[in-house]
């Protein structure tokens, strides 16, 4: 298994452990959309994207920035949707702050800013969405 895949799976496991009462979906292989959504909240993690930050030649070491896109969706309920989105994002942020090295798998783990946007309504279901990236930086002795 590649380090890229290991990081994707470890991030997915971290989010699932952090949000045991939420629908957490991991999309892989370029899947565009979840086939199902939760009744109140859904968290979707997309396949991570690598950006090469540089290469050291002696010994050969590749330095990566690995972004795992996260999508949050909240549906109409009694609590304001922005509060629901903020609570979910805060739980994920706290879990990442508690394990900045993803159990020793990465050099550093962080998050990007939260981008909140209203989503279209389906029938009587009002939705609010948000996106952010979980960003892992690490180095590897293999280019793939």
N, C-alpha and C positions, 0 to 999 in steps of 0.2 A: 504494500500500500504506500502511496506517495505521501510525503509530509503535507502537501496541500490538502489531500483528502483527510488525513488525520486531523488537521486543524479544523476543517469544516465540520467533521463529526464531533470533535471535542467542544466546539462552540455550540453546536446543536444540543449536545448533552447538557452543557452548562445552562442553556436557556430553558430546556425542559425541566431540569432539576429546580430551577429558580421559580418557574411558573407551573407547578403541578396541577393547578385547577384550571388552566387555560388550554385551549387548542393550539398546539405548537406544531407547525408543519415545516418539514425540511424539503425544499425543492432541489432536485439535482438534474443533471444532464440537460440544462437549458430549459426546463419546464417554465412556461410563462405564467401559469395561474394555478392556484390550488383547486382541486376538484371538489372540495367540501370546505365549509366554514363553520365555526362554532356558533352557538346560539347568541352569545353576547360579545365575546372578544376572540380574535384570531391573531396569532403571531406567525408570520411566514419568514423563514430564512432561505435566501437564495444561495445557489452555488457560489462560493467565493471567487474573487477575481484577484490575480496576482499582478503586481507591478514590480519590475526589477529595479532596485535602487542602486545597484552597482555590483561589481565583481572585484574581488581581490585575487591576484594571480598566484601568490605563493604563501600558503597553499591555496589552491582554487576554492573560493568561497563565494557563493551567491547570496546577496542580501535582498530580502523581499519585504514588500508591504502587501499584506493579504487582506482585502476588504470583503467582509461578509455582509451583504445587504439584508436589512431586517425591515419588514413591513408590519405595522400594527394596524388593526382594524377594530373599531368599537361600534356597536350597534345600539339603537335606541333602547334606553333603560332609564331608571329613575335618577341615577347619578349623572351629572353633566359629562358629556363624552370627552371633553378636554381633560377633565379630572381623571377619567378612566385611562386615557392614553398616557397621561403623566405618571400615574401610579405604575402602570406596566413598565414604562421606560425606566422609571426610578429603580424598580426591582432589578431589572437587567443591569443597570449601571452599578448598583450596589454589589451585585454578584461579581461583576468584572473587577471592581475596585478591590474586592476581597481576594481575588486570584489573578493578579496582573501577569502572571507567567503561565497561565493555563496548565498548572500542574507540572511546570518545567518544559512544556512543549514549545513555547515561544519565548522570544526575548522580552516582549512587552505586549500587553493587550489594553486597548483603549476603545473609546466610542467617538463617533463624529456627532455633530449637532443634530437635534431633532427637527425635522421638517414636517409640520402639521398641515393637512389640507382636507377640506370637505370632499366627500365622495358622493357620487350620484346615489339617489334613493331608489330602492327596488320595492315597488308597492308602497307599503306603509313603513318600511324599515329605513330609518335615517342612519347614515354612516359617517364616521369621521376616521380618517386615516393618518398615519404618520410613517415616515421612513427615516432610517439612520443606518450607519455602517458600524459594525464591530470591526476594529482594525487591529490585526496582529502583525507585529514585525518580528522577523526571525532570519537566521542565516542557515545555509545548507551547503554541504560539500558536493551536491548534485544539482545540475541545472534543470532537471525535470522532476 
